[in-house]
Amino acid sequence: MKSNDRIEHEGIIIDIDMEYISVEILSKSACSSCQAKSMCSLSDMKTKVIQVENRGFDLFETGERVNVIMKKSLGFKALWISFLIPLVVLLVLLVTLSALSVGELSIGLVILASLALYYFIVYLLRNKIKKDFIFTVGKLNR
């Protein structure tokens, strides 16, 4: 896989068991490296733990710095599932119900209920979706 076909994040292995390798990555906002971040309330840094299937091919150690790798196409798929499809549902319902002269309160409640139903369905399908999102761990080339 070419380097421009994948998304890489550097992380630290925090736990290894027979099934999974737990890697902690630091998610930074675009302004987190800014010199004025201490004066700004917009800077944002979060740690996330990702569990990667332990395939046992490489030997890793707890505390080792590694790359967590995912195909770039899966990032776009996540974008569609989490943001773009709900936006389309919202806009279609808004335009359709407005054209039918439905009251604003009713439109708002229908849209909220529809989005809640959509995310509930995504929640029910989480195991199927999880199988599509495959992360791999690679040694750092330093």
LUMMARMI-496340 format. One record per atom (N, C-alpha, C): residue number from 1; residue in three letters; x, y, z. Coordinates in pm, whole numbers. Layout:
+-----+-----+--------+--------+--------+
:   k :   r :      x :      y :      z :
+-----+-----+--------+--------+--------+
: NUM : ala :      X :      Y :      Z :
...
+-----+-----+--------+--------+--------+
***
This chain:
+-----+-----+--------+--------+--------+
:   k :   r :      x :      y :      z :
+-----+-----+--------+--------+--------+
:   1 : met :     84 :   -117 :      0 :
:   1 : met :      0 :      0 :      0 :
:   1 : met :     89 :    124 :      0 :
:   2 : lys :     64 :    216 :    -94 :
:   2 : lys :    142 :    338 :   -102 :
:   2 : lys :    113 :    426 :     18 :
:   3 : ser :    210 :    511 :     55 :
:   3 : ser :    194 :    595 :    173 :
:   3 : ser :     82 :    696 :    158 :
:   4 : asn :     46 :    736 :     34 :
:   4 : asn :    -64 :    831 :     19 :
:   4 : asn :   -201 :    762 :     16 :
:   5 : asp :   -204 :    629 :     24 :
:   5 : asp :   -329 :    553 :     29 :
:   5 : asp :   -366 :    516 :    172 :
:   6 : arg :   -291 :    565 :    268 :
:   6 : arg :   -317 :    526 :    406 :
:   6 : arg :   -304 :    644 :    502 :
:   7 : ile :   -365 :    626 :    617 :
:   7 : ile :   -358 :    725 :    723 :
:   7 : ile :   -274 :    664 :    834 :
:   8 : glu :   -175 :    738 :    880 :
:   8 : glu :    -86 :    687 :    985 :
:   8 : glu :    -88 :    781 :   1104 :
:   9 : his :    -90 :    722 :   1222 :
:   9 : his :    -78 :    798 :   1346 :
:   9 : his :     26 :    728 :   1433 :
:  10 : glu :    115 :    807 :   1489 :
:  10 : glu :    213 :    752 :   1580 :
:  10 : glu :    147 :    731 :   1715 :
:  11 : gly :    179 :    620 :   1779 :
:  11 : gly :    121 :    591 :   1909 :
:  11 : gly :    216 :    509 :   1995 :
:  12 : ile :    171 :    484 :   2117 :
:  12 : ile :    250 :    406 :   2212 :
:  12 : ile :    166 :    286 :   2255 :
:  13 : ile :    227 :    168 :   2251 :
:  13 : ile :    157 :     47 :   2294 :
:  13 : ile :    142 :     51 :   2446 :
:  14 : ile :     17 :     38 :   2492 :
:  14 : ile :     -7 :     41 :   2637 :
:  14 : ile :    -44 :    -96 :   2692 :
:  15 : asp :    -85 :   -189 :   2605 :
:  15 : asp :   -122 :   -322 :   2652 :
:  15 : asp :   -119 :   -419 :   2535 :
:  16 : ile :    -75 :   -541 :   2563 :
:  16 : ile :    -72 :   -647 :   2463 :
:  16 : ile :   -132 :   -772 :   2525 :
:  17 : asp :   -230 :   -832 :   2457 :
:  17 : asp :   -278 :   -962 :   2500 :
:  17 : asp :   -287 :  -1052 :   2377 :
:  18 : met :   -343 :  -1169 :   2392 :
:  18 : met :   -345 :  -1267 :   2283 :
:  18 : met :   -429 :  -1219 :   2163 :
:  19 : glu :   -535 :  -1139 :   2188 :
:  19 : glu :   -624 :  -1098 :   2081 :
:  19 : glu :   -596 :   -958 :   2028 :
:  20 : tyr :   -564 :   -865 :   2117 :
:  20 : tyr :   -552 :   -725 :   2076 :
:  20 : tyr :   -425 :   -659 :   2129 :
:  21 : ile :   -381 :   -559 :   2052 :
:  21 : ile :   -276 :   -469 :   2095 :
:  21 : ile :   -344 :   -334 :   2115 :
:  22 : ser :   -336 :   -279 :   2235 :
:  22 : ser :   -395 :   -149 :   2263 :
:  22 : ser :   -290 :    -41 :   2245 :
:  23 : val :   -321 :     54 :   2157 :
:  23 : val :   -228 :    161 :   2124 :
:  23 : val :   -293 :    293 :   2158 :
:  24 : glu :   -221 :    376 :   2231 :
:  24 : glu :   -269 :    509 :   2266 :
:  24 : glu :   -213 :    608 :   2165 :
:  25 : ile :   -302 :    683 :   2099 :
:  25 : ile :   -257 :    785 :   2006 :
:  25 : ile :   -302 :    920 :   2057 :
:  26 : leu :   -226 :   1022 :   2021 :
:  26 : leu :   -257 :   1158 :   2060 :
:  26 : leu :   -320 :   1228 :   1940 :
:  27 : ser :   -446 :   1266 :   1955 :
:  27 : ser :   -518 :   1335 :   1849 :
:  27 : ser :   -507 :   1484 :   1873 :
:  28 : lys :   -448 :   1554 :   1778 :
:  28 : lys :   -424 :   1698 :   1794 :
:  28 : lys :   -511 :   1775 :   1696 :
:  29 : ser :   -562 :   1888 :   1741 :
:  29 : ser :   -631 :   1978 :   1648 :
:  29 : ser :   -524 :   2053 :   1569 :
:  30 : ala :   -567 :   2122 :   1467 :
:  30 : ala :   -472 :   2194 :   1381 :
:  30 : ala :   -397 :   2303 :   1455 :
:  31 : cys :   -457 :   2358 :   1559 :
:  31 : cys :   -392 :   2470 :   1625 :
:  31 : cys :   -316 :   2428 :   1751 :
:  32 : ser :   -307 :   2299 :   1778 :
:  32 : ser :   -243 :   2256 :   1902 :
:  32 : ser :    -92 :   2281 :   1903 :
:  33 : ser :    -32 :   2296 :   1785 :
:  33 : ser :    112 :   2324 :   1779 :
:  33 : ser :    142 :   2474 :   1775 :
:  34 : cys :     36 :   2555 :   1782 :
:  34 : cys :     53 :   2701 :   1777 :
:  34 : cys :    121 :   2751 :   1904 :
:  35 : gln :    202 :   2856 :   1889 :
:  35 : gln :    274 :   2913 :   2003 :
:  35 : gln :    179 :   2980 :   2102 :
:  36 : ala :     63 :   3025 :   2057 :
:  36 : ala :    -31 :   3098 :   2142 :
:  36 : ala :   -139 :   3008 :   2201 :
:  37 : lys :   -120 :   2876 :   2195 :
:  37 : lys :   -226 :   2786 :   2240 :
:  37 : lys :   -257 :   2799 :   2389 :
:  38 : ser :   -161 :   2840 :   2470 :
:  38 : ser :   -188 :   2854 :   2613 :
:  38 : ser :   -283 :   2970 :   2641 :
:  39 : met :   -291 :   3064 :   2551 :
:  39 : met :   -380 :   3180 :   2567 :
:  39 : met :   -514 :   3159 :   2497 :
:  40 : cys :   -527 :   3051 :   2425 :
:  40 : cys :   -644 :   3028 :   2340 :
:  40 : cys :   -725 :   2911 :   2393 :
:  41 : ser :   -856 :   2924 :   2391 :
:  41 : ser :   -941 :   2814 :   2439 :
:  41 : ser :   -977 :   2717 :   2327 :
:  42 : leu :   -931 :   2743 :   2205 :
:  42 : leu :   -966 :   2658 :   2093 :
:  42 : leu :   -873 :   2538 :   2076 :
:  43 : ser :   -754 :   2542 :   2136 :
:  43 : ser :   -660 :   2431 :   2115 :
:  43 : ser :   -715 :   2306 :   2182 :
:  44 : asp :   -692 :   2194 :   2118 :
:  44 : asp :   -755 :   2070 :   2161 :
:  44 : asp :   -662 :   1952 :   2137 :
:  45 : met :   -632 :   1877 :   2242 :
:  45 : met :   -552 :   1756 :   2229 :
:  45 : met :   -622 :   1647 :   2310 :
:  46 : lys :   -642 :   1531 :   2248 :
:  46 : lys :   -709 :   1422 :   2316 :
:  46 : lys :   -629 :   1294 :   2293 :
:  47 : thr :   -628 :   1207 :   2393 :
:  47 : thr :   -568 :   1076 :   2373 :
:  47 : thr :   -679 :    977 :   2345 :
:  48 : lys :   -653 :    887 :   2254 :
:  48 : lys :   -749 :    783 :   2217 :
:  48 : lys :   -677 :    650 :   2222 :
:  49 : val :   -750 :    548 :   2264 :
:  49 : val :   -695 :    413 :   2266 :
:  49 : val :   -762 :    333 :   2155 :
:  50 : ile :   -680 :    277 :   2069 :
:  50 : ile :   -729 :    196 :   1958 :
:  50 : ile :   -683 :     53 :   1981 :
:  51 : gln :   -777 :    -40 :   1963 :
:  51 : gln :   -742 :   -181 :   1977 :
:  51 : gln :   -724 :   -239 :   1837 :
:  52 : val :   -604 :   -292 :   1816 :
:  52 : val :   -567 :   -350 :   1688 :
:  52 : val :   -553 :   -501 :   1707 :
:  53 : glu :   -606 :   -575 :   1611 :
:  53 : glu :   -598 :   -720 :   1621 :
:  53 : glu :   -452 :   -765 :   1626 :
:  54 : asn :   -420 :   -850 :   1723 :
:  54 : asn :   -285 :   -901 :   1738 :
:  54 : asn :   -270 :  -1021 :   1646 :
:  55 : arg :   -195 :  -1003 :   1540 :
:  55 : arg :   -177 :  -1110 :   1443 :
:  55 : arg :    -55 :  -1196 :   1475 :
:  56 : gly :     26 :  -1151 :   1567 :
:  56 : gly :    138 :  -1230 :   1615 :
:  56 : gly :    256 :  -1241 :   1520 :
:  57 : phe :    255 :  -1166 :   1410 :
:  57 : phe :    364 :  -1176 :   1315 :
:  57 : phe :    487 :  -1097 :   1361 :
:  58 : asp :    463 :   -982 :   1420 :
:  58 : asp :    572 :   -899 :   1470 :
:  58 : asp :    573 :   -902 :   1622 :
:  59 : leu :    690 :   -887 :   1677 :
:  59 : leu :    700 :   -882 :   1822 :
:  59 : leu :    700 :   -736 :   1866 :
:  60 : phe :    604 :   -703 :   1948 :
:  60 : phe :    593 :   -568 :   2002 :
:  60 : phe :    606 :   -574 :   2152 :
:  61 : glu :    644 :   -462 :   2212 :
:  61 : glu :    659 :   -453 :   2357 :
:  61 : glu :    575 :   -338 :   2408 :
:  62 : thr :    527 :   -350 :   2531 :
:  62 : thr :    455 :   -242 :   2594 :
:  62 : thr :    547 :   -122 :   2608 :
:  63 : gly :    496 :     -3 :   2574 :
:  63 : gly :    576 :    119 :   2578 :
:  63 : gly :    645 :    151 :   2447 :
:  64 : glu :    640 :     61 :   2351 :
:  64 : glu :    706 :     83 :   2221 :
:  64 : glu :    626 :    182 :   2137 :
:  65 : arg :    697 :    272 :   2068 :
:  65 : arg :    633 :    366 :   1978 :
:  65 : arg :    612 :    297 :   1843 :
:  66 : val :    489 :    304 :   1792 :
:  66 : val :    453 :    236 :   1668 :
:  66 : val :    366 :    328 :   1581 :
:  67 : asn :    347 :    287 :   1457 :
:  67 : asn :    252 :    354 :   1368 :
:  67 : asn :    124 :    273 :   1364 :
:  68 : val :     10 :    340 :   1381 :
:  68 : val :   -121 :    278 :   1361 :
:  68 : val :   -164 :    319 :   1221 :
:  69 : ile :   -195 :    219 :   1137 :
:  69 : ile :   -220 :    244 :    995 :
:  69 : ile :   -361 :    200 :    958 :
:  70 : met :   -428 :    284 :    879 :
:  70 : met :   -561 :    252 :    827 :
:  70 : met :   -568 :    301 :    683 :
:  71 : lys :   -642 :    231 :    599 :
:  71 : lys :   -660 :    276 :    460 :
:  71 : lys :   -734 :    408 :    458 :
:  72 : lys :   -692 :    499 :    372 :
:  72 : lys :   -754 :    630 :    362 :
:  72 : lys :   -901 :    619 :    322 :
:  73 : ser :   -936 :    522 :    241 :
:  73 : ser :  -1075 :    504 :    197 :
:  73 : ser :  -1167 :    477 :    315 :
:  74 : leu :  -1114 :    415 :    420 :
:  74 : leu :  -1196 :    389 :    539 :
:  74 : leu :  -1225 :    518 :    614 :
:  75 : gly :  -1136 :    613 :    606 :
:  75 : gly :  -1161 :    744 :    667 :
:  75 : gly :  -1278 :    813 :    599 :
:  76 : phe :  -1283 :    802 :    467 :
:  76 : phe :  -1395 :    861 :    394 :
:  76 : phe :  -1524 :    787 :    424 :
:  77 : lys :  -1517 :    657 :    441 :
:  77 : lys :  -1636 :    579 :    476 :
:  77 : lys :  -1688 :    622 :    613 :
:  78 : ala :  -1598 :    644 :    707 :
:  78 : ala :  -1639 :    691 :    840 :
:  78 : ala :  -1704 :    828 :    831 :
:  79 : leu :  -1650 :    915 :    746 :
:  79 : leu :  -1707 :   1047 :    724 :
:  79 : leu :  -1850 :   1037 :    672 :
:  80 : trp :  -1871 :    949 :    576 :
:  80 : trp :  -2006 :    930 :    522 :
:  80 : trp :  -2103 :    880 :    629 :
:  81 : ile :  -2061 :    778 :    704 :
:  81 : ile :  -2150 :    719 :    803 :
:  81 : ile :  -2183 :    817 :    915 :
:  82 : ser :  -2084 :    891 :    960 :
:  82 : ser :  -2106 :    974 :   1077 :
:  82 : ser :  -2162 :   1113 :   1048 :
:  83 : phe :  -2134 :   1171 :    931 :
:  83 : phe :  -2174 :   1309 :    906 :
:  83 : phe :  -2257 :   1330 :    780 :
:  84 : leu :  -2213 :   1277 :    667 :
:  84 : leu :  -2276 :   1313 :    541 :
:  84 : leu :  -2415 :   1250 :    522 :
:  85 : ile :  -2431 :   1123 :    554 :
:  85 : ile :  -2564 :   1061 :    541 :
:  85 : ile :  -2664 :   1128 :    635 :
:  86 : pro :  -2631 :   1152 :    763 :
:  86 : pro :  -2726 :   1224 :    848 :
:  86 : pro :  -2759 :   1365 :    796 :
:  87 : leu :  -2661 :   1433 :    736 :
:  87 : leu :  -2687 :   1565 :    679 :
:  87 : leu :  -2786 :   1555 :    564 :
:  88 : val :  -2771 :   1456 :    479 :
:  88 : val :  -2864 :   1437 :    368 :
:  88 : val :  -3004 :   1406 :    420 :
:  89 : val :  -3014 :   1319 :    521 :
:  89 : val :  -3144 :   1287 :    582 :
:  89 : val :  -3208 :   1415 :    635 :
:  90 : leu :  -3130 :   1494 :    707 :
:  90 : leu :  -3181 :   1618 :    765 :
:  90 : leu :  -3232 :   1712 :    655 :
:  91 : leu :  -3154 :   1734 :    552 :
:  91 : leu :  -3192 :   1827 :    446 :
:  91 : leu :  -3314 :   1779 :    368 :
:  92 : val :  -3318 :   1650 :    336 :
:  92 : val :  -3433 :   1596 :    263 :
:  92 : val :  -3561 :   1611 :    344 :
:  93 : leu :  -3555 :   1576 :    472 :
:  93 : leu :  -3674 :   1592 :    556 :
:  93 : leu :  -3713 :   1738 :    571 :
:  94 : leu :  -3617 :   1826 :    588 :
:  94 : leu :  -3645 :   1968 :    605 :
:  94 : leu :  -3714 :   2024 :    481 :
:  95 : val :  -3660 :   1998 :    364 :
:  95 : val :  -3718 :   2051 :    241 :
:  95 : val :  -3854 :   1989 :    214 :
:  96 : thr :  -3865 :   1857 :    231 :
:  96 : thr :  -3992 :   1787 :    203 :
:  96 : thr :  -4102 :   1834 :    297 :
:  97 : leu :  -4074 :   1835 :    426 :
:  97 : leu :  -4177 :   1872 :    521 :
:  97 : leu :  -4212 :   2021 :    512 :
:  98 : ser :  -4116 :   2105 :    478 :
:  98 : ser :  -4145 :   2247 :    458 :
:  98 : ser :  -4235 :   2268 :    336 :
:  99 : ala :  -4209 :   2191 :    230 :
:  99 : ala :  -4291 :   2201 :    110 :
:  99 : ala :  -4434 :   2154 :    136 :
: 100 : leu :  -4451 :   2065 :    233 :
: 100 : leu :  -4585 :   2016 :    268 :
: 100 : leu :  -4652 :   2103 :    373 :
: 101 : ser :  -4592 :   2217 :    404 :
: 101 : ser :  -4644 :   2315 :    501 :
: 101 : ser :  -4666 :   2256 :    640 :
: 102 : val :  -4574 :   2172 :    682 :
: 102 : val :  -4578 :   2117 :    817 :
: 102 : val :  -4519 :   2223 :    911 :
: 103 : gly :  -4569 :   2231 :   1032 :
: 103 : gly :  -4520 :   2331 :   1128 :
: 103 : gly :  -4375 :   2309 :   1166 :
: 104 : glu :  -4309 :   2418 :   1205 :
: 104 : glu :  -4166 :   2413 :   1239 :
: 104 : glu :  -4137 :   2319 :   1355 :
: 105 : leu :  -4221 :   2320 :   1457 :
: 105 : leu :  -4200 :   2231 :   1571 :
: 105 : leu :  -4208 :   2086 :   1529 :
: 106 : ser :  -4306 :   2054 :   1448 :
: 106 : ser :  -4321 :   1917 :   1398 :
: 106 : ser :  -4202 :   1876 :   1312 :
: 107 : ile :  -4157 :   1968 :   1227 :
: 107 : ile :  -4040 :   1939 :   1143 :
: 107 : ile :  -3919 :   1909 :   1230 :
: 108 : gly :  -3896 :   1992 :   1330 :
: 108 : gly :  -3783 :   1971 :   1419 :
: 108 : gly :  -3790 :   1837 :   1491 :
: 109 : leu :  -3908 :   1804 :   1540 :
: 109 : leu :  -3925 :   1676 :   1612 :
: 109 : leu :  -3907 :   1556 :   1519 :
: 110 : val :  -3959 :   1565 :   1397 :
: 110 : val :  -3943 :   1456 :   1300 :
: 110 : val :  -3796 :   1438 :   1264 :
: 111 : ile :  -3725 :   1549 :   1242 :
: 111 : ile :  -3583 :   1542 :   1207 :
: 111 : ile :  -3503 :   1481 :   1323 :
: 112 : leu :  -3529 :   1526 :   1447 :
: 112 : leu :  -3459 :   1470 :   1562 :
: 112 : leu :  -3486 :   1321 :   1576 :
: 113 : ala :  -3613 :   1282 :   1559 :
: 113 : ala :  -3648 :   1140 :   1569 :
: 113 : ala :  -3581 :   1058 :   1459 :
: 114 : ser :  -3576 :   1114 :   1339 :
: 114 : ser :  -3514 :   1042 :   1226 :
: 114 : ser :  -3364 :   1025 :   1247 :
: 115 : leu :  -3299 :   1130 :   1295 :
: 115 : leu :  -3155 :   1119 :   1320 :
: 115 : leu :  -3127 :   1024 :   1436 :
: 116 : ala :  -3212 :   1026 :   1538 :
: 116 : ala :  -3196 :    931 :   1649 :
: 116 : ala :  -3212 :    789 :   1598 :
: 117 : leu :  -3310 :    766 :   1511 :
: 117 : leu :  -3331 :    633 :   1452 :
: 117 : leu :  -3209 :    593 :   1368 :
: 118 : tyr :  -3156 :    685 :   1288 :
: 118 : tyr :  -3039 :    656 :   1206 :
: 118 : tyr :  -2921 :    612 :   1293 :
: 119 : tyr :  -2890 :    691 :   1396 :
: 119 : tyr :  -2776 :    658 :   1481 :
: 119 : tyr :  -2801 :    531 :   1563 :
: 120 : phe :  -2926 :    502 :   1595 :
: 120 : phe :  -2959 :    376 :   1663 :
: 120 : phe :  -2931 :    258 :   1570 :
: 121 : ile :  -2967 :    272 :   1444 :
: 121 : ile :  -2939 :    166 :   1345 :
: 121 : ile :  -2788 :    148 :   1329 :
: 122 : val :  -2713 :    257 :   1324 :
: 122 : val :  -2567 :    248 :   1316 :
: 122 : val :  -2514 :    176 :   1440 :
: 123 : tyr :  -2570 :    206 :   1556 :
: 123 : tyr :  -2530 :    140 :   1680 :
: 123 : tyr :  -2558 :    -11 :   1672 :
: 124 : leu :  -2674 :    -48 :   1619 :
: 124 : leu :  -2707 :   -191 :   1607 :
: 124 : leu :  -2613 :   -261 :   1508 :
: 125 : leu :  -2567 :   -191 :   1409 :
: 125 : leu :  -2478 :   -249 :   1307 :
: 125 : leu :  -2330 :   -229 :   1340 :
: 126 : arg :  -2299 :   -186 :   1462 :
: 126 : arg :  -2161 :   -151 :   1498 :
: 126 : arg :  -2064 :   -267 :   1480 :
: 127 : asn :  -2105 :   -390 :   1507 :
: 127 : asn :  -2014 :   -504 :   1492 :
: 127 : asn :  -1984 :   -530 :   1344 :
: 128 : lys :  -2084 :   -514 :   1259 :
: 128 : lys :  -2061 :   -531 :   1115 :
: 128 : lys :  -1971 :   -419 :   1062 :
: 129 : ile :  -1996 :   -297 :   1107 :
: 129 : ile :  -1915 :   -183 :   1065 :
: 129 : ile :  -1772 :   -198 :   1117 :
: 130 : lys :  -1759 :   -247 :   1239 :
: 130 : lys :  -1627 :   -263 :   1301 :
: 130 : lys :  -1538 :   -359 :   1220 :
: 131 : lys :  -1600 :   -459 :   1157 :
: 131 : lys :  -1523 :   -555 :   1078 :
: 131 : lys :  -1460 :   -490 :    955 :
: 132 : asp :  -1523 :   -382 :    905 :
: 132 : asp :  -1471 :   -312 :    787 :
: 132 : asp :  -1351 :   -224 :    821 :
: 133 : phe :  -1349 :   -170 :    943 :
: 133 : phe :  -1244 :    -77 :    983 :
: 133 : phe :  -1129 :   -154 :   1046 :
: 134 : ile :  -1031 :   -185 :    963 :
: 134 : ile :   -918 :   -266 :   1007 :
: 134 : ile :   -796 :   -177 :   1023 :
: 135 : phe :   -743 :   -177 :   1144 :
: 135 : phe :   -620 :   -105 :   1174 :
: 135 : phe :   -506 :   -205 :   1177 :
: 136 : thr :   -388 :   -160 :   1139 :
: 136 : thr :   -269 :   -243 :   1153 :
: 136 : thr :   -164 :   -161 :   1231 :
: 137 : val :    -71 :   -233 :   1290 :
: 137 : val :     36 :   -169 :   1366 :
: 137 : val :    166 :   -200 :   1295 :
: 138 : gly :    247 :    -97 :   1277 :
: 138 : gly :    377 :   -116 :   1213 :
: 138 : gly :    487 :    -54 :   1296 :
: 139 : lys :    604 :   -111 :   1284 :
: 139 : lys :    720 :    -57 :   1355 :
: 139 : lys :    757 :     78 :   1296 :
: 140 : leu :    804 :    166 :   1379 :
: 140 : leu :    851 :    297 :   1332 :
: 140 : leu :    985 :    280 :   1262 :
: 141 : asn :   1001 :    349 :   1152 :
: 141 : asn :   1128 :    345 :   1077 :
: 141 : asn :   1215 :    461 :   1122 :
: 142 : arg :   1291 :    441 :   1226 :
: 142 : arg :   1378 :    548 :   1277 :
: 142 : arg :   1517 :    500 :   1290 :
+-----+-----+--------+--------+--------+
***
